[in-house]
Amino acid sequence: MSYSKTTSSKSNSAKANFAKVVSKKKSLVKMSSKSVKSSKSAKSNTSTQSLGQLPDKTLIQMLDLMIKSRVLEERLIKIYRAGESYFWIGGPGEEAWGVPIGLLANKGQGVKHDFLHLHYRCTPTLIAMGMPMKDSIRLMMNRVTDPSTGGRNFSNHYCIPEMNIAPVTSPIGVQYGIALGTAHAQKRAGAKAISIVTGGDAGTAEGDFASCLIWASRKDNELPMLITVQNNYWGISTSYEGQHGETNIADRARGFNIRSRVVNGNDPVESYLALKEEMDYIRKTGKPSFIEAKVSRLYGHSSASGANLVTSEEDCIKSFSDKLVSKKIITEKEVKAIWSAYEEEALRATEEARGEGAPTSDSIWDHVFADNENSDWRKF
């Protein structure tokens, strides 16, 4: 068989598989409300909550931050395509889930505040917590002014100590094990703070995820953790279909007597209400909770897969803005103005970052160990 025929056959097969996954995703999102109802640990079904559950001010704030995050991510993709960066990976499609986390987290430094152990699709959460666009762009362009890594990592690998943002790592799933440590520290301190850990559906195949469920749920030694999974039904190019025997990933948490629920992560109101309820529960009881959010992946896995817009997935920003416009909470003109303002801000930030320097060789050992102690092997 010729190469062209083989490629065509694989392409058609991939398209058929993709269509199957999209169809399955839509049906499972509809099932999420049923899953919440059947869970003894879930107090209410938020899938049918109306916009009236939150004040208009909060709804507009969420839309504003969702748009800001999307504009930033699309700017990062443009930077990559212009040859000014080496790689992009991010979270377009997860804004309706990530923004509420950032709004609800107890922001600050130290065990009296929430710790966040995030994965590389976390831009919406950090935008909601106040991260400037320029800092993300500096990281993307490997500028020495990048406050997260000094220009030595790639997109969305943030680290912000003053907000208890633990370093985002490239190895999949390790954040689930790391989060146990800060949760232990918070428990010992008697704080009402919690450790929030996020990850993708494919990462739940790692041993770190199973270890997290075990150590978070030991009887009389439970940890104050919000354990979450953003299920976009893809692990790079491998679909969810053939990798999971359970109906929902949240079902696995119930095996450890961890309170769990499934939410539509494309609905910011449902996400906000569910997150607040679970965070309040953890702060009150000191016990863990688990949320699985069904989300979209709108630009593929990363720049390695093309970073092209996927039109068959639900766009949470379009869905939410259309709903707010139809309810006369905001006008189409105002929505367009938000997009325009952030596009201008992102462009200015890019131009400013472009003029900043790159890291030099003499800083390669900085931040490897505390105070650089024993960090440079060449001195021994």
KATAHU-V980372 format. One line per field, one symbol per residue. ss: DSSP state (a for helix, b for strand, c for the rest). psi: psi as a letter, one per 40 degrees, with the letter a starting at -180 (. if undefined). Layout:
# KATAHU-V980372
ss->???
psi->???
This chain:
# KATAHU-V980372
ss->ccaaaaaaaaaaaaaaaaaaaaaaaaaaaaaaaaaaaaccccccccccccaaaccaaaaaaaaaaaaaaaaaaaaaaaaaacccccccccccccaaaaaaaaaaccccccccccbbbcccccaaaaaaccccaaaaaaaaccbccccccccccccccccbaaacbccccccccaaaaaaaaaaaaaaaacccccbbbccbcaaaacaaaaaaaaaaccccccccbbbbbbbccbbccbbccccccccccaaaaaccccbbbbbbcccaaaaaaaaaaaaaaaaaacccbbbbbbccccccccaaaccccccccccaaaaaaaaaaacccccaaaaaaaaaaaaaaaaaaaaaaacccbccaaaccccccaaaccccaaac
psi->hiddddddddddddddddddddddddddddeddddddehdehdiheeeiidediiddddddddddddddddddddddddddeeeidihhafheedddddddddeighahieeiiihgiaefeddddddeehiddddddddefieehedefeeaahegihgdeefhihhidhhedddddddddddddddefieiihhhiiiddeeeidddddddddeehhefiighhhihhheeigbehiddeehdididdddddeefhhiihigeehddddddddddddddddddeiiihhhhhiigefadaddedfihheeihhdddddddddddefdiidddddddddddddddddddddddeiiiiideedehedihfehfdheee.
